[in-house]
Amino acid sequence: MASLRDHQEIASLLKQLNERVNSLQDQHVEADRVAAVKAARDLMVALDTPQEALMKLVYAPTHALCVRIAIDLDLFKTLAEKDGPVTLEELAAVKNADPVLVGRVLRVLTGIGYVTEHDERAFKANKMTKHMTGRFAIATSQFIWDGMPALASIPEFLEKTKFKNPSGAANGPFQYAEKIDVAIWDYLPNHPDKLDHCSTFMEGDRGSRPSWLEWFPVKEQVIDGFNKEEGDVLLVDVAGGRGHDIGAFHKAFPDAPGRLVVEDLPHVVDDIQNLDPAVERVKINMFEGQPIKGARTYYMKFILHDWSDSESRSILTHIASAMKRGYSKFIIEEFILADKDCALLPAMWDWEMMVFCNSMERTAKQWSELLESVGMKVVKFWYPPGDGQGIIEAELKDDDEPVQNGAT
Ligand SMILES: C[S@@+](CC[C@H](N)C(=O)[O-])C[C@H]1O[C@@H](n2cnc3c(N)ncnc32)[C@H](O)[C@@H]1O
């Protein structure tokens, strides 16, 4: 039975939620959407008893599990393709699966709102069902599931490593669980399915969070300063995967002057399928050098969070020595963890970084220290609308500014 205090708390949270939803409906602002979701989550916490909240938390992996199995059973695809109810028997027949097993999966999927229950043993597609037929959504479920053995091994791994904050790409939970001694980027080429899950996940991992191209002043901070006399490359997307981000840049600014270049490991560059021919492709190992010198902008998204500070320094030293002082910019698109009231999404992402790369997300102070240590300085931290990645705008320090931590 809820106490008077609980009632007061619930009433206050309902009021907050109402205000946020009204504001979202009026202004369609991402920050209001994120705040409304947080208010709704706080309300759920207040409504649940602690005992029930804990049961739901520890059983939550079954949600991701049933979504993962539903992909293999083509449940989302079958429901989305049929414009109306589908029986349990019809759904099971697609992969000749046992209807009892499929019914067990569907009970969880209807419970979490990924499928609509039309009637007893009959189901219909909804917004989430349709979303789960997209290749990015499928790869997200597959790739994150590929990390589950590593995630499950983390408590044992931390115990063995005496609860030190782990770092080092070749000796983390992923290596511990998979019994390997190489970084994930050296492991994936020998596991083509997982490599495909990974690369497709990367293409879609921005989700619906607004792209930097929508809220960062790209024209003023990047394009306007381009000067062909200084260098003819406008933007290099370092370790840009299949080139989705630089492709989006070209689409948003088709008339921007200068060359556009995407760089990545040879097997990733060879796997690029849909990229505007205006974007040049260069095969690199970013630990060995930066072949494009004096570009106006070096851009990196979701790269440095894959690596420890010392590994990041090796990468950054090559970028810094390719940059032209007073002209080149370094644009990092990554989470900037808040020192207080950190949003849950980047906090969870931080743990997934430990799962796959034995690395971490960083606060503004950690970003500044890392960049300072290689002779760069932060010009400005740009915070995103909502809970997505920010932009860390950096450049080389002036000649007479001291370099910290022994950078080359
Ligand atoms: C987390 S993904 C990010 C890809 C892309 N920037 C994005 O945000 O979608 C990391 C990328 O780093 C690339 N990578 C890993 N090691 C590399 C290396 N030594 N040299 C160049 N690229 C590397 C991977 O192939 C992968 O495309």
The ligand as an SDF file (V2000), in Angstrom:
LIG
                    3D

 27 29  0  0  0  0  0  0  0  0999 V2000
   33.4260    2.1770  -33.4770 C   0  0  0  0  0  0  0  0  0  0  0  0
   33.7920    2.0780  -35.1920 S   0  0  0  0  0  0  0  0  0  0  0  0
   33.3970    3.7240  -35.6680 C   0  0  0  0  0  0  0  0  0  0  0  0
   33.2320    3.8900  -37.1390 C   0  0  0  0  0  0  0  0  0  0  0  0
   32.6960    5.2600  -37.5690 C   0  0  0  0  0  0  0  0  0  0  0  0
   33.6190    6.3330  -37.2430 N   0  0  0  0  0  0  0  0  0  0  0  0
   31.3530    5.5000  -36.9450 C   0  0  0  0  0  0  0  0  0  0  0  0
   31.2250    6.3230  -36.0400 O   0  0  0  0  0  0  0  0  0  0  0  0
   30.4050    4.8240  -37.3480 O   0  0  0  0  0  0  0  0  0  0  0  0
   35.5390    2.0050  -35.1570 C   0  0  0  0  0  0  0  0  0  0  0  0
   36.1960    2.0030  -36.5080 C   0  0  0  0  0  0  0  0  0  0  0  0
   37.6080    2.0320  -36.3040 O   0  0  0  0  0  0  0  0  0  0  0  0
   38.1980    1.2570  -37.3120 C   0  0  0  0  0  0  0  0  0  0  0  0
   39.5520    0.8810  -36.8980 N   0  0  0  0  0  0  0  0  0  0  0  0
   39.9240    0.0540  -35.8880 C   0  0  0  0  0  0  0  0  0  0  0  0
   41.2600   -0.0420  -35.8300 N   0  0  0  0  0  0  0  0  0  0  0  0
   41.7550    0.7410  -36.8140 C   0  0  0  0  0  0  0  0  0  0  0  0
   43.0820    1.0560  -37.2460 C   0  0  0  0  0  0  0  0  0  0  0  0
   44.1490    0.5370  -36.6280 N   0  0  0  0  0  0  0  0  0  0  0  0
   43.2220    1.9120  -38.2760 N   0  0  0  0  0  0  0  0  0  0  0  0
   42.1350    2.4520  -38.9010 C   0  0  0  0  0  0  0  0  0  0  0  0
   40.8620    2.1860  -38.5370 N   0  0  0  0  0  0  0  0  0  0  0  0
   40.6690    1.3470  -37.5010 C   0  0  0  0  0  0  0  0  0  0  0  0
   37.2590    0.0770  -37.4310 C   0  0  0  0  0  0  0  0  0  0  0  0
   37.4420   -0.6560  -38.6110 O   0  0  0  0  0  0  0  0  0  0  0  0
   35.9100    0.7610  -37.3350 C   0  0  0  0  0  0  0  0  0  0  0  0
   35.4240    1.1370  -38.5990 O   0  0  0  0  0  0  0  0  0  0  0  0
  1  2  1  0
  2  3  1  0
  2 10  1  0
  3  4  1  0
  4  5  1  0
  5  6  1  0
  5  7  1  0
  7  8  2  0
  7  9  1  0
 10 11  1  0
 11 12  1  0
 11 26  1  0
 12 13  1  0
 13 14  1  0
 13 24  1  0
 14 15  1  0
 14 23  1  0
 15 16  2  0
 16 17  1  0
 17 18  1  0
 17 23  2  0
 18 19  1  0
 18 20  2  0
 20 21  1  0
 21 22  2  0
 22 23  1  0
 24 25  1  0
 24 26  1  0
 26 27  1  0
M  CHG  2   2   1   9  -1
M  END
$$$$
